[in-house]
Structure formats: C-alpha cells, structure tokens
Amino acid sequence: MKKVLVVDDEPSIVTLLTFNLEKEGYDVTTAFDGEAGYELALSNHYDFIILDVMLPHMDGLEMTKSLRREKIDTPILILTARDDQVDKIIGLEIGADDYLTKPFSPREVLARMKAIFRRLKPVEVTEEKEATKAPLILGDIVVDEQNYEVTVRGRKIELTPKEFELLVYFMKRKDRVIDRDTLLDRIWNYDFAGQSRIVDVHVSHLRDKIEIDPKRPAYLVTVRGFGYRFQEPKQ
C-alpha cells in the first residue's frame, strides 16, 4: 500500500483528500502546518507528498526546498490558492513534480499522482547491467544516471531533479531540435498549455550551470521559432 503525506491548514481540504485517497487504497498521514509536515517527511518514508503553498510556520515552497536539500526525492504535488505564475514556476524549479490551483477536484489530484508514478516507474534491469551502464558524455559534460551526478569541465555540479531530467533528455537526443510543448509533455508529463515559460526558466538555469557563458551558449542553443537543440560545442 502506497503511503501519502497530506499537508494543508484547511481541515476541509485535508478531509476531502484523505477520504478520496483512502478510497483509492492509499495509506494517508496528515499534518496541518509546514514544520510538522517537514518533520514527518524527514522521519518517515512516503511514496507521495501533497502540500499547500500557504502553510503556518513553514510554507510549502520552503518545505519543498528543504526536503530536496536533504535528498528526499519523494514526488511532491503543490496546491496553491493563488493563480500566480511565479509561485508555480518557483515550485517546479526547486523540485516539486507538479502543482494544482485551488479549487480542484479529487479526481484531478488522483490523475496527476498516477501520471507522476508512471513517469517515475523504474525500468527493470539486472544488477550487472546497472553496474556496467556507461555514463552520458558530451564535450566536457559527464552524467552518471545511476548516481544522479553531473560533472562539467571536471567539476561536480548540483542540479535540481527537473534540471537533471532535462539535461539527460537533451543529451540522449543530441542535435535534435525539440520544441517546448514536447519538453512540457516529456519532462513534466502534463499539458501545461500556454505555459512554455516554465521550460524557458529551467533552460536558463541549466545554462547557468553548464555553460561557460550562459548568454552565448555552446551546448544548449535556441532555435528561434522552434525550440532548443543540444549539441557538441564548436571548436
């Protein structure tokens, strides 16, 4: 039975989510403020976390950021009462897997959860294959998918989960032009119609970490009117 942590200071929301999640067979734990939710997430294993942005003591964005800093990679769905594009982008940028704006239907929450579980479902491979899987290498960038490590010009860099996923996706499709809608679908596994800004923000931050001059990228270049292409740097 999958375990879900729900963190929200509105009792009606907690009750609604708990009822529908338990109906679907999930084991639900609840908290009504960010600090309590954070402590629960650190001391227990959960398969999924649902949390509100506006929480007492520690808000949802800070909780997400702190959990990712502690290497807690449990999928996180952020709930927000504000239709604020900035909150959504920041939430995804610091490591949340998806977001929903209130009011929402329990059916939509369950659908988002199932979509994230499908995307994160591990590929079954033998231990021998895992041990011998070669790293991704392009120019001065080396990616170890097994250990989630990235080295650029001999120096290890820190990427958010989404930045790492985006980099791997690009590197495996070297020299292809990939449009923003495809990236939204493949990386976020959801149709963020009209919200290509999310992609641009993540690409910008990725460039800051892998490029010598982010304003004149050598690896991750923009193909105007189409999208992005990841390429071997020109000599």
N, C-alpha and C positions, 0 to 999 in steps of 0.2 A: 504493500500500500504506500503510495507516494505521500510525503508529508509536506504540507504547505503552511507557511507563516503569513498571517494577515496582520498588517499594522495600520490602523486608522483610528482617529479620535472620535469618529462619529459612530455611536453604537448601532444605529440603523444600518449603516453600510457593513459593519462587521457582521451583524446578524444575517443580512442578506447574503453576503459572500459565504459565510460559514454554512448556512443551510444548503446553498446550491453546490458548494464544493463537496460537502459530505454526501450529498445526494448522488454525486458522481463517483463516490468511492475514495475521496481524498481524506487524509487524517489532518485536521486543521488545528493549529495553535494560533492564539490571538494576542495582540498587545495594543495598547491604546496611546502610547507615546513612543517617540523615536529612541530614547535611551533604553527603555525596556525591550523594544524590538531588536535593537542592536545587540544587547547582551544575550538575548535568546539566539540570535543568528550566529553569534560567536561560539556559544557553548553547546549548540545542538546542530545536528545535520538536518537540513531541509532540502527538498527537491525543487522548491519554488518559493519565491517571496513576492507578496503583493503589498505595496505600501503607498501611502498618501504622501504628497509633497508637503502639505501644511500639517506638521505634527508638533506637539509640545516637546520642549527640552532638546530635541534634535530633529531637524527637518528631514524629509525624505531624500533630498539631494545630498545632504551631508552624510546621512546614513549609508547611502549607496556608495559614495566616495570612500568612506571609512572601511566598508566591507571589502571593496576591491583592493584597497591599500593593504588589508590583512590577508589578501589572496583567497578570499571567499568568492568562488566563481558560480555560486548558485544563481540561476536565472532570476531576474528581477523585473517585475511589471510595475511601473509607476502610475499612480492615479493622481490626477490634478483637477481641481475645480475651476482652474483658470485656463481659458483658451489662449495661453501665452506661448507663442512660438519659441521664445528664448528659453523658457523652462524646459520645453520638450527637447530642444537641441542640447542643452546642458545635460539633461538627464541621460540622453543617449551617449553623449560624449564622454561622460565619466564612468560609463559601464552598465547602465540599465539596458535591458534587452528590448523593451517595448514600453509604450505608455498608452493610457486611455484617459480621455477627458470626461469628467462627470457632467451630466448623468450618463450612465452606461447600463447596458443590460447584462445580467449574469451570463447569458448565452455568449455574448461577445468576449467576456473575460475567459470563459472556458475555451472558446475558439482560439484566442491568442495564445493561451497556455499550450494547447495541443500543437499549434504551429511551431512554437519555440521548442517543445520537446522533440518534434520531428526533426528540426534543424540540428539539434544537439545530439541526436541519437548516434552513439559511437558506431563506427564501422568495425565489424568483427574481423580481426586479423590475428594471426598466430604470433606468439611472443618472438619467434625467430624473425618474422617479417618486420615487427616493430623495431627490433634491435638493429636490423640492417637497413632500415629505410633511410635513404640519403637525404641530406638537408637540401633545401632550395637555395640555389646560388645564382645571383645575377650581379655582375660587376663587383662592387665592394659590399654587397648586401648578402648576408647568410642567415637563413631562417631554419631553426630547428623546431619542426611542428610538434614533435613528441614532448619537448620540454618547454614549449612556448617561449623560446629565446630568440632574440634578434640581435645580430651583430652588424654594425655599419662601420666600415673602414677600421676594423679591428677593435671597435669599442661596443660593448653591450649597451643597448638602449631599452628603455621602458615604454611599452605601448599599452593602451587600453585594450580590453578584449575586442572591441569593434575595430580599432585600428589594426590589430594583429590579423583579424579575419579579412579585412580589406586588403592588407598587404599580400597575404597568401593568395587571395583570389586574383589579384593583379599579376603576381609573379607566375602563377600557373597558366596565365593567358598572355604571356609576353607578346608584344607587338600588335595585339588586337585592340581595336577601338571599341570601348564599352560605354554605352550611354547611361545616364543617371537612373532612368527607370529600371534598367536591368540590375544595376547595383542595389537599388532600393529593394527590389524583389529578392535578389540572391543573398544579400548580406543581412537585411532586416526581415526578410521573409514575410513582408507585408506590403500592401499597396498604400504607400504614403502619397496619394495623388496630389500633385501640385506642390510637394514639399522637397524639391530637389536641393534646397538649401542645406538640408541635413547632410547630404553627400558632400557638398562643397566644403562644409565646415570640417568634416572628417578628413577629406583630401588635404585641406590646408594644414591641419595639424600633423598629418602623416608626413607631408613635405618638410615641415619644420624639423622633423626628427631624422629624416633620411637624406635630405639634400644638403649639399654644401652651400648653395644659395637658393633658398626656397622661392625667391622671386624670379629666378631663372632656372627652373627645374631641369635636371638632366635625365632623371628616371621617369617621374610621373608627370607627363606633359598633357596639356589641354589641347584637344582637337576641337576648335571652335565650331559651334553649331551641332556637334555630335556627342562629345563626352570626353573620356580620358584614355590615354594609352600608356602602358608601362613598357619601357624599352631599355636596351643596353645603352649606357652613356656613350655619346660620340667622343672619339679621341680628339 
